[in-house]
Amino acid sequence: MVAELAAELGPLWHERHQARLASRLRKRAIGAGAKHRLVFVDRLLATLVHLRHGATHDVLAFWFGADRSTITRAVGEVRPLLAEQGCTVSPGVRLRTLAEVVDHLGADGKTGIIDGTEIRVPRSAAGRKDRDKVISGKSKQNAVKTMVMTDGDGRVLFCSPTKPGSCAYITHARQVGLFKLLADGPAVEILADAGYQGLGSQTGGRVVTPPHRKFKKNAPDWYEEMHERQRKAHSSRRIRVEHGIAHLKNWRVLARHLVRREHMSDIIQAVAGLLSHQRTADLTSARQT
């Protein structure tokens, strides 16, 4: 997998590096001066280790025999390339936008599953106007939220850009354009939890949420049994998205709260792309055997 990533991302990184050098006034020719101490493969490995295990830049600098600033620059250059890859659904086919995901599900007649998740981040500096917006009303912690969509196998298809922790899940879904895509796009079934209650009626029933409870008090026994049966049936279908989110949170950089929230969108999209690529490879090998 590392060899595939290096072969794909290496030329793109080199092209952007050359464009960056040519974009400013220079006193020396391009290529003159100090040379890179880290080749691209080492930069890619350092970024992957940082994302997977949460190793600090100081530790990576010691491992690779480079300066800390070199590692910081390498991670800052490679991480956006990983985030732009998109999520792999089959060998050579990737989905990069929510519109592509909806079209893919509609074309194949598959069911999508959405859910929101929170990632803890450091508290904003005192005096910032948006300091209170990062506080989540659900967990009472400083966090950012992202909307995750998976298929029926639990493979991550899309992770939205992050929003402050105070943003409601249904509001986030509307802001990323899910409502408009489902209302105007192909007929797709999307499973969601009670946090997205209301999207179903607004999208013509394409978003399926848990059954609404009609009796708040003194419900008949037959209704309690029916409601519980329907709730469990919906939950058993929707549980796959929880598995996908759990795999995301296994990456240490998303489990700890030391990463700046400005970088979280790139980080979670990079991790989602790497996970979907591995998941697709596993499913392909399983079908062949």
Secondary structure, 3 states (H helix, E strand, C coil): CHHHHHHHHHHHHHHHHHHHHHCCCCCCCCCCCCCCCCCHHHHHHHHHHHHHHCCCHHHHHHHHCCCHHHHHHHHHHHHHHHHCCCEEEECCEEECCHHHHHHHHHHHCCEEEEEEEEEECCCCCCCCCCCHHHECCCCCCEEEEEEEEECCCCCEEEECCCEECCCCHHHHHHHCCHHHHHHHCCCCEEECCHHHCCHHHHCCCCEECCCCCCCCCCCCHHHHHHHHHHHHHHHHHHHHHHHHHHHHHCCHHHHCCCCCHHHHHHHHHHHHHHHHHHHHHHHHHHHHC
